[in-house]
Amino acid sequence: MIYPIRLYGDPVLRQKARAITDFTQTVQVPGFEPVNLPKLAENMLETMYNAHGVGIAAPQIGLSVRMFVMAEYADDEEEVPEENTNPRSKVLRELVVINPVLEPLNKKKNKNSQEGCLSVPGIYEEGIARFSEMRLTYQDAEGNTHTEENEDFIARVWQHETDHLNGKFFLDHLPKHITDDHRTELAIMQRKAKAFLKELKDKGW
């Protein structure tokens, strides 16, 4: 199942997502049938691969819960998979992250990597200062708790996706004039987001 990805301007992307406490519950993405958490994770990964992304958070599909999924890719791990390739062919592992808690392992930050976002398509910027090494504590789709540490690109993805759970975009970390430079593109996204919400409302959602 591939879900529509919510665009910049959709109010759900500015909400602070709620924690998941019942791992037996079903959840419902607006416009779709309810699913359990393992199936939601599977659908989110399918949506992410379809969009050639490295991660996607639940608010990006219209579900305000503290959950994201991501894939670690082989070879050029810092590159978004090319549109003419099958992203699954380079996957080293998939990660389903629920209720993440992030802890920097030191004060070192890196701002030299480029970031983009599936909810802000076509816009990429450098200069976002992210901690270089992070510890991530989280639960999987069955509610089991895990802790792992990583650095550089993977640590950046963790921080980027967790930002989504707190209602933030990568652009929020940059000077206002950079966002202003993308005013036209963002305005188009906002109009598309508004039209999609109207479509959902017209269908009874």
C-alpha positions in Angstrom: 0.0 0.0 0.0 1.4 3.4 -1.0 0.1 6.4 0.9 0.0 10.0 -0.4 2.8 12.1 1.1 1.6 15.2 2.8 3.2 18.4 1.5 4.6 21.5 3.2 1.6 23.6 4.3 -0.4 20.6 5.6 -1.2 21.3 9.3 -0.4 17.7 10.4 3.2 18.4 9.6 3.3 21.1 12.3 1.8 19.1 15.1 3.7 17.4 17.8 2.9 13.7 17.3 1.6 11.6 20.2 3.4 8.6 21.6 2.2 5.1 20.8 1.4 3.2 24.0 -0.8 0.3 22.8 1.1 -1.9 20.3 -2.0 -4.0 19.6 -4.0 -1.1 18.3 -5.0 -0.5 14.8 -4.3 3.0 13.3 -6.0 4.7 10.4 -4.3 6.9 7.8 -7.0 9.3 6.5 -8.6 7.8 3.4 -7.5 4.2 4.1 -8.6 1.2 6.1 -7.2 0.7 9.6 -4.1 -1.4 9.9 -2.0 -2.8 12.7 1.4 -1.3 13.5 3.5 -4.0 11.6 1.3 -3.5 8.5 1.6 0.3 8.9 5.4 0.0 9.0 5.3 -2.2 5.8 3.1 0.4 4.0 5.3 3.3 5.1 8.4 1.6 3.8 6.6 0.9 0.5 5.6 4.6 0.3 9.2 5.6 1.1 10.7 3.4 -1.6 8.1 4.5 -4.1 9.3 8.1 -3.5 13.0 7.1 -3.6 13.5 8.3 0.0 15.7 7.2 2.9 13.2 7.8 5.6 9.6 8.8 6.2 7.7 9.8 9.4 4.1 9.0 10.2 3.0 12.7 10.0 4.1 12.7 6.4 1.3 10.3 5.6 -1.2 12.2 7.8 -0.9 10.2 10.9 0.3 12.2 14.0 2.0 9.4 15.9 5.7 9.1 17.0 6.9 6.7 14.4 9.2 6.7 11.4 10.8 4.1 9.1 14.1 4.3 7.2 16.4 2.2 5.2 20.2 1.9 5.3 21.6 1.6 1.7 24.8 0.1 0.4 27.4 2.0 -1.6 26.6 5.7 -1.8 24.6 5.8 1.4 24.4 9.6 1.4 22.7 9.7 -2.0 19.0 9.5 -2.5 18.3 6.4 -4.6 18.0 7.4 -8.3 14.6 7.4 -9.8 15.5 4.9 -12.5 16.8 2.3 -10.0 15.0 -0.1 -7.6 15.9 1.3 -4.2 15.3 -2.1 -2.5 18.2 -3.5 -4.4 20.7 -1.6 -2.3 19.0 -2.0 1.1 21.3 -3.2 3.9 18.5 -3.1 6.5 15.2 -1.5 7.3 14.4 0.2 10.6 11.0 0.7 12.2 11.3 3.4 15.0 8.5 4.1 17.4 8.7 6.6 20.3 12.3 7.6 19.6 14.5 9.2 22.2 17.7 10.7 20.9 20.8 11.5 22.9 24.0 13.2 21.4 27.1 11.2 22.2 29.3 14.4 22.1 28.9 18.1 21.2 30.4 17.8 17.7 28.1 19.0 15.0 28.3 18.7 11.2 26.6 21.2 8.8 28.3 20.1 5.6 25.7 17.5 4.4 22.8 18.3 2.1 19.3 17.5 3.2 16.0 17.2 1.4 12.5 16.0 2.4 9.8 14.0 0.8 7.3 16.7 2.0 9.3 19.5 0.4 10.1 17.9 -2.9 12.8 19.4 -5.1 14.4 21.6 -2.4 17.8 20.6 -1.0 20.0 22.7 1.3 23.2 22.4 3.2 24.1 24.1 6.5 21.8 22.2 8.9 23.9 21.6 12.0 23.2 18.1 13.2 25.0 16.2 16.0 27.6 13.8 14.4 27.0 10.9 16.8 23.8 9.9 18.4 22.3 7.2 20.6 18.7 6.1 19.6 16.4 4.4 22.0 13.1 3.2 20.5 10.5 0.5 20.2 9.8 -1.6 17.3 6.3 -2.5 15.9 5.8 -5.2 18.5 6.8 -2.9 21.4 10.3 -4.3 22.0 12.8 -1.7 23.2 16.1 -1.3 21.4 19.1 1.0 21.8 21.8 1.6 19.1 24.4 4.2 18.3 25.4 5.6 14.9 27.1 8.5 13.3 27.2 10.9 10.4 24.6 10.1 7.7 22.4 7.7 9.8 22.6 10.0 12.8 21.4 12.8 10.6 18.5 10.8 9.3 17.4 10.0 12.9 17.5 13.7 13.7 15.7 14.7 10.5 12.8 12.2 11.0 12.5 12.9 14.7 12.1 16.6 13.8 9.0 15.6 11.8 7.5 14.1 15.0 8.0 17.4 16.7 6.4 19.4 13.9 9.7 20.7 12.4 11.2 20.8 8.9 14.9 20.9 8.0 14.3 24.4 6.6 13.5 25.5 10.1 17.1 25.1 11.1 18.3 27.6 8.4 18.2 31.4 8.2 14.9 32.8 7.1 16.3 34.2 3.9 16.9 30.7 2.6 13.3 29.7 3.1 12.4 33.0 1.4 14.5 32.0 -1.6 12.1 29.1 -2.0 8.9 31.1 -1.5 7.5 30.3 -4.9 8.0 26.5 -4.7 6.7 26.5 -1.1 3.6 28.4 -2.1 2.8 25.8 -4.8 3.2 23.0 -2.2 0.9 24.9 0.2 -1.8 25.1 -2.5 -1.5 21.4 -3.3 -1.7 20.6 0.4 -4.8 22.6 0.7 -6.4 21.0 -2.3 -5.6 17.5 -1.0 -7.2 18.3 2.4 -10.3 19.6 0.6 -10.4 16.4 -1.4 -10.3 14.3 1.8 -13.0 16.4 3.4 -15.2 16.1 0.3 -14.9 12.3 0.7 -16.0 12.4 4.3 -12.6 12.3 5.9 
